[in-house]
Amino acid sequence: MTAADDARAHIPKRGRVARAMPLVGLAGRTAGEAVVESMRRRRKNAEAGRPDYRVKDADRYANHLGRSKGVLMKAGQILSFTAIGPTVGDENQNVYQRALARLQDSAPPMPYETAAGVIEANLGKPVDELFAEFDPVPVGAASIGQVHAARLADGRRVAVKVQYPGVDEAIRADLANTELLATFFQMAKGLQPALARLDIKALSQEVTARIGEEIDYLVEAANQTAFVDGYRGHPFIRIPEVVPELTTSQVLTMDFVEGRRFAEALTAPQELRDLWGETISRFAMGSLRTIGLFNADPHPGNYLFHDDGGVTFIDFGCVKRFTEDKVTLVKRSLNAAVEDDVPALILALRDMGIVVDGELPEPREIADFYRCGLEMLTGPQPFTYSTAFAAGVVQDKFSPVGPYGHVLRKVSLDPDFTMLTRIDLGVTAVLGALECTGPWEAIRQEWDNNGPAATPMGELDIAHWGAKR
């Protein structure tokens, strides 16, 4: 293959059929299979020392998704880290989830010449004139672009995120291609049967909405700068500074940060994982309550973990903004849920647009539905997250055939709070994987009721925001 051929291979295909084809074989092969039978076959092959064809299939289709870029790869990332993964057993995860997990923070990169061309077209100068040093080998490649390490003339180390050429048009075409997403989620059902119980239409709409916001790096730069302004100087929550003069809609330049990736963090000592869990939780709760912003992509590939318990948060392509009134409603509902004050909770839910008039379940059932998944606040403290807990929240609270299926069918969800629920589930999945322990309700009390610092980190956090006032 020539260099030109290699470069063309990394330009996303725009045809509707071409974009869907990598998934068709996998969808057809998996959707009709009995999972139990396939797992039996895998165990027999493993016992006999023979390679399992499913392992090869999983690797092959992970590569297909990676080379598809855009919507398909982002959807693959969602499938690779989902709170319901543990419900299908380690065997199934070992085959497909672990193969797709490569999409969390790595994907087939585009050649350096292609990336350099995007940079020059956007910034008006060749790479060697813009940067004193520029590593041609990307440090990470994801769904929309890849990241290169570089150094400015003044010695500042930076990360340069370069969008794949043509990916914006491909994504817009994907978002309009209902067959494409339907094919992907058909595949998802085959890979993880628990997905069959979810609202695939709603899941598809969520993917569409989230990815649609990530195409323009200028939007991401503005989002990131808003977080930087709030967290500049924070002792353990870190956001890389943007370099605006080297940022366009297709190139985003920011401070370079080194840290452990998620897979490595999972093997760290428990004490350190507890600190990381608290940092992530404080960032999720704190940003909503202090600056009215929520990073709407709580993906483990977007975290860099540090040995002092701090975490650097990256990738702000999708950020949700909440008004002060809506933040107040969140606080009201959580206070009522923790106190098990059913009338106050129902009133708060009505004000949030979650409960509507008409034929509804009993207030007690609605309250139990809302409290499901809040055991880290309502249960004995300290509370330990786990993958089983994260999986159980999805199964029990959001399955149409689960214990609250009748409630799901009779309540409405305001779009803003629907997004908040998805974010909460993502954070729960991350904390569950870390298996971290903490006084989560006391931490919430700091934010919602001016409670005292629950931990040493809380003392530092309170001091930071006090200095901001």
N, C-alpha and C positions, 0 to 999 in steps of 0.2 A: 504494500500500500504506500502511495506517495504521501508527502507531507500535505499536499493539497487535499488528497482523499481523506486523510486523517482529520484535517480541519473541518471538512464538510460533514464528517460523521458526527461532529459535536454541535452542528446547527440543528435545532429541533425541527422535525418533520411537521409540515403544516396541514397535510391532508387528513380529513376526518377518519378515513379508513386506516391510513398508515399509522395514525396516532393510537388507534385502538388495537391494532393487530397483535402487538406483543402480549396482550392480556388474554386474547381469545382462547388460545390453547390451554392456558392454565385454568381459566374459568370453566371450560368444558370438561377438563380432566378432573377438577376437584369438586365442582358443585354437586355432581351426582354420586359422589362416593360416600360410603359409610365410614365415618371417622374411626369407629371402633375397629373395623376390619383393617383399615390402613395402619392403625397403630399396632395391631397384632402382627401384620406383615413386617413392619419396621423392627419390632422386637425380635422376631424370628431371624431376620437378616442380620441384626446385630449379634445375636447369639451365635450365628453360624459364621460370623466374621466376614460377611459379604457386604459390599457397599449398597446403600439404599438409594434407589433411583430418585426418591423424593428429595434427598439431600442435593443431588445434582440439579433437579428441577428448581428447587428453592433458590440455589445460587444463580442459576441461569435467569430466572425471572427477576431476582433482585437487580441483576445487571441490566436487564431490559428496562426496568423502572428507572434506574439511575440514568441510563442514556436517553430516556424519554424527556427528562427534565420537567420543569414546570409542574402542572397539576398532577400528573401521574406520580412523579417522584414525591411530591408533598403528601399525596394520599398514601403512598407507601410508607412514608415516615409516620403518619398517623397510625397505620396498621402495625408498624413495628414497635410502637410503645403505647399500648392501650391498657387501661386499667382492668380490662376483662381477660387479658392474656392468661393469667394463672388459672382461670376456670377450665381451660381445656387440657391442662396437664403439662408436665414438663416435656413429655415426648414430643407433642405437637409444637411447642415453643422451640425445642431444640432444632427442629427441622426448618420451619418457616419463619417464626419470629426472629430467631437469631440470624438467619440469612438477611432478612429485611432490615434488621437492626443496623446493618452496615450503612443504611441510608441516613441514619441519624446525623452523622457528621462527616461522612465521606461518600463520594460518588465518582464515577469516571470523569476525570478533569478534561477541560479543553486544552489544546496545545498552547504553549506560551505565545507563539506568534499570533494566535487568534486573540488571546487576552490582551496582548500589547496593542493590537489593532483597535480594540474597543477603547482602551485607555487613550490612545492618541486621537481617535475620532471624537472623544468626549472632552478631553482636556486641551487639545490643540497642539500638543508637543509630544515628541517621542518619549518613551519611558526613561531613557538614560538622561534626558534633560530635566525631567520632573523629579527624579529620585536619585540620591547618591548611590544607593544600593537597591536592587530589586531581585528577589529570589524567583527565578523562573518556574520553580516547582511549587505548586500551591500547597498551603498548609491545611486546607480544607476545601471540599467541594460539596455544594448542597444543591437544593432544588432549583434555585433561580440564578445563582452565581457561585463563583469560587473565590477564595481568599488567598492573597499572596502577602508574605512578609516583605517589608521594605524599610528603607531608612532615608530621612530627609537630609538636606544639606547641613542642617544644624545638629545632626546626630539623633534626632528624635526617631524612635522606632514606631512604625505604623503598620497597620493591617489594611490592605487595599482589597475591597470586595468588588469584583468585576462581574457584571451581568453577562450571561451567555447571549451572544448575538442572536436576535430573532426570537428570544424566549418570551418577550412581552406580547408579540403577535400570536405566538403559539399558545400562550396562556389564555389570551382573550378568545381564541378559537376553541380551546378546551372548555372554557367556562360556558360557551354556547353549545357545546357538543354533549347533549344529554346522554347519547348512546355510550360515550366514552366513560363517563362516571358510572353509569349503570353497569357497564362491563366490569369496571374495577370493583364495585361493591358486590357484584355477583361473585367475583373471585374471592372477595373478603369473606363472604358467607361460607364458601367452600373451605377456606383455610381455617376459619375460627367459627364454628357453628353458633356460638353464643351471639355473634353479630346478627344472626337471622332474627333474633328477638328484638332488635333495635329498629327504630324508625329510619330506614335507609334513606328515605326522601329528605328527612330533616338533616341527617348526617351529610348527605350530598350538598344540601344548601349551605350548611356550615362551612364545608370545605370551599365551596364557591365564594362565599362572602369573605372568608379569611384570606384566601389566596389573592382575591381581587384587589386587596389593599396593599399587597407586597410588591407590586411591579415597579413602582417609582421609588428609587432610592432617596430622592429628595424628601419624600414623605417620611421615610424611615429616619433620615437624618434629623428632621424636625422633631419627630417623636423621641429619638435618642437624646437630643439636646435638652428637651424638657425634663427627662429623667436625670441627666447630668446636672442640671441646675438645682434639682432638688437634693441630689445625693452627693454633690461635690464635697469631698472631705469627710464623708461618712466612714466610721472606723471599720466596718466589715461588709458593707454593701457597696459594690463598685460598678461604675458604668464608664466605658471608654469614651474619652472626649473625641468629638468629630472634628476633622480638619475641613472646614467649609470650602476653602479655596481649591481643594482637590476632590470635591464631591459634585456629582451631577446625577441625573436620573438613572444612569447606568453604571456609575462608579462611586463607591462610598469609601472614604478614607478616614480612619480613626486610629487612636492609640493602639499599639500592639500589646496584648496581655498574654502572659503564659500562665498556665494552670493545669490541674488535672482534669481530664475528661471524665464523663460520667461513668464509663465502665471501670476506670481505675478508682474512682471515688467509692464505688460499691465494695471494694476490697479493703478499704481503709479501716483503722480501728473504730470501734463503736463510738467512743467519746468524740472523735472528730466528726463522724457522721451525724451525731446529735447536734453538734454546733452548726453544721451545714444545713440541717433540717430547720433549725431555728432561724438561721439567716434567710432561707428561702421563704419561710412562713412570714417572717417580719417584713420582707420585701413585698410579698403579695398583699398582706393586710395594710402595711404602712403606706404604700404608694396610693392605694385607693383612698385612704382617709386623709392623707396630707396634701397630695397634689392632684387628687381626683383622676389619676391615671392608673390603668391596669395593663400590664404586658399580656396581651391576649394569646400568646403562644408559649405556654409553660412546657416547653419541650426540653428534655434532658440534654440535647445537643447544644442548647443555648446557655449552658452554665459552665463556668470554669471554676474549679474548686481549689482553695488555697489552704496551706498548712496551718494558718492561724484561725481557721473556722470561717473566714470570709469567702464570699462568692462574687465573681464577676458575671454580670448579666449582659448578654449580647443578643443581637437580632431583635430590633424593634419595628419590624415591618408592619405588624398588626398591633395597634394599641387602642384600647377602649377607654373612652372618656366618660366620666360620671359627674353629674351635677351634684352640688352640695345636698340638695333635697333628696336625691336618690341614695347618696351615701348615708344620710340620716335614716332612710327607710331600711337600709341594710342593717344598721345598728339596732333599730327598733325590733326588727324581726329576730335577730340573733339573741338579743336580751330576753325577748319573750320566749324563745325556744329553750334557752338555757334554764329559765325559771319555770318552764312548762306552764306558762300562763296562756291557756288556750284562747280566751277571748281577745287578749292583746295581740296574740300572734295572728289570729284570723283578721283582725282589723289592719294590722301591718301588711299582711299579704294582699288584702283588698286594695290598699293604697299603692302597693307595688304592681297591681294589675295581674297578680298571679291567680287570685281567686275571683271568679265572676259570679254574678247573680244567676239564679236558675236552680235547676235540680242538682244538688251537690251531695257529696258524701257528708257524713256527720263531721262536725268540727273536730272531734277527737281524732278521726281518721286523717283529716287534712293535717292536723298538727303532728301526728305520728309520721306522716309522709315527709313533712318538712324536716323533722328532727332526725330522720334516717340519714346516716352519713355524718352527723354532727357529734358522734360519740367522743371525738377528741375534745369537745367542749362540754358536753352534757354528762359524760361518764367520769369514773374515778380518775384522779390526777396523781402523778403524771400519766400520760397516755402514750402508748407505743404504736406507731403506724406499722402496717405490714402489707405485703402484696395481697394477702387474703382479704384484709379489710377493704383495700381499694377495690378489689374485684367484687366483693359483696355489696358495696355501695351501688355499683352499676346494676348488678343483678337484682337487688332488692328494691331499689328506688326507681329505676328507669326501665325495667322490663315490663312490657304490656301484659305479660302473663305472670308477673311477679306478685308479691303480696299487696302492692299498691297500684296494680294495673287499673283497677276501677277508678282510682283517684286521678291517675294520669289522663284517663279518657274524659274527665269532667272538669279539668282546670285549664286555664289559659296561661300562657307564659309571655310576659312582656319581652320583646327582643333583647333589650339591654340585660335583663336578669337571666335570660336564657344563655347569653354569652358568659355572664358571671358564673353560672352553674358549670359550664364547660371548663372554664378556667379553674374553678375549684376542683373539679374532677382531675384535671391534669396535674395540679399541685399535689393532690392526694396520692396520685399514682407515683409521682417522683418521691414523695416522703415515704410512701410504702416501700418502694424499692430500697431506699436508704435504711429502712427499719429504725427510724429515729424516735427517740423518746423526749418528751418535754412537757412543761406545764402550760399547755396550749390555751386553756381557758384563762389563766392568770395573765398570759401575754395579751389575749384579746381584751381583757379588762383594762389593760394599760391604754389601749387605743380607744375603746368605746365608752369607758366610764372613768377616765383619769385615774386608773388604779396605780399603785406603786410598782416600781420595777420588779418584774418577776424573776429576773436572772441578771448576772453581770452584763450580758449583752443588752438587756433592757435598760440598764443604767446608762450605757454608752449611747443607745438609741435615743433615749429621752433627752440626753444632753445635746445630741446633734440637732434635734428638732427644736429644742428650746433656744439654741443659738440662732436658729433660722428665723425665729419670730421677731 
